[in-house]
Amino acid sequence: MTAPFLSLAQIRNRLILTARAILRDHRPGPDGRCPICRTADCPVSTAARNVLHAAEEVPQRSTATRPTEPDRDDPQQAG
């Protein structure tokens, strides 16, 4: 039960920490193979690298920045 109590930034940070731990565990040995999966192209480390890439490319908005003004040329949607 973490989702209701954690902010999106905290969830993102946990994903990054978990992916880094996985990459440490699945680091290739001297023969170039993963010691856990016993393969040269470890799918687990590939997935962890993809998670890191996706999590680190998301732009973070500072709470000190103001929201942008609505564009006057855009029609307002009834909501």
C-alpha positions as CSV (number, residue, x, y, z in Angstrom):
1,M,0.0,0.0,0.0
2,T,2.4,2.7,-1.1
3,A,0.5,4.6,-3.8
4,P,-2.0,6.6,-1.7
5,F,0.8,7.8,0.7
6,L,3.6,8.6,-1.7
7,S,4.0,11.5,-4.1
8,L,4.8,10.9,-7.8
9,A,8.3,12.1,-7.1
10,Q,8.8,9.5,-4.3
11,I,7.5,6.7,-6.5
12,R,9.8,7.8,-9.3
13,N,12.8,7.8,-6.9
14,R,11.9,4.3,-5.7
15,L,11.8,3.1,-9.2
16,I,15.2,4.6,-9.9
17,L,16.7,3.1,-6.7
18,T,15.3,-0.4,-7.5
19,A,16.5,-0.3,-11.1
20,R,20.0,0.7,-9.9
21,A,20.0,-2.2,-7.4
22,I,19.0,-4.6,-10.2
23,L,21.8,-3.4,-12.4
24,R,24.3,-3.9,-9.6
25,D,23.1,-7.5,-9.1
26,H,23.0,-8.3,-12.8
27,R,26.4,-6.7,-13.6
28,P,28.2,-8.8,-16.2
29,G,31.1,-10.9,-15.0
30,P,34.6,-11.2,-16.6
31,D,33.2,-13.5,-19.3
32,G,30.5,-10.9,-20.3
33,R,27.6,-13.0,-18.9
34,C,25.2,-12.0,-16.2
35,P,26.0,-14.2,-13.1
36,I,22.3,-14.6,-12.2
37,C,20.7,-15.1,-15.7
38,R,23.8,-16.8,-17.2
39,T,23.2,-15.0,-20.5
40,A,25.3,-12.4,-22.4
41,D,22.2,-10.3,-23.1
42,C,20.4,-10.2,-19.7
43,P,16.8,-9.2,-20.2
44,V,16.4,-8.1,-16.6
45,S,19.3,-5.5,-16.9
46,T,17.9,-4.4,-20.2
47,A,14.5,-3.7,-18.5
48,A,16.2,-1.9,-15.6
49,R,18.1,0.3,-18.1
50,N,14.9,1.1,-19.9
51,V,13.2,2.1,-16.5
52,L,16.2,4.4,-15.7
53,H,16.1,6.0,-19.1
54,A,12.3,6.6,-18.9
55,A,12.4,7.9,-15.3
56,E,15.3,10.2,-15.8
57,E,14.0,11.8,-19.0
58,V,10.8,13.1,-17.4
59,P,11.1,16.8,-16.8
60,Q,10.6,17.7,-13.2
61,R,8.7,20.9,-12.4
62,S,9.8,22.9,-9.5
63,T,7.1,24.0,-7.0
64,A,8.7,27.5,-7.2
65,T,7.6,27.9,-10.8
66,R,4.3,29.5,-11.6
67,P,1.8,27.7,-13.9
68,T,1.7,29.2,-17.4
69,E,-1.0,31.6,-18.4
70,P,-3.8,30.2,-20.5
71,D,-3.4,31.0,-24.2
72,R,-6.0,33.7,-25.1
73,D,-6.3,32.2,-28.6
74,D,-7.4,28.8,-27.4
75,P,-11.2,28.5,-26.8
76,Q,-12.1,27.5,-23.3
77,Q,-13.5,24.0,-22.9
78,A,-16.7,23.7,-20.7
79,G,-15.9,21.3,-17.9
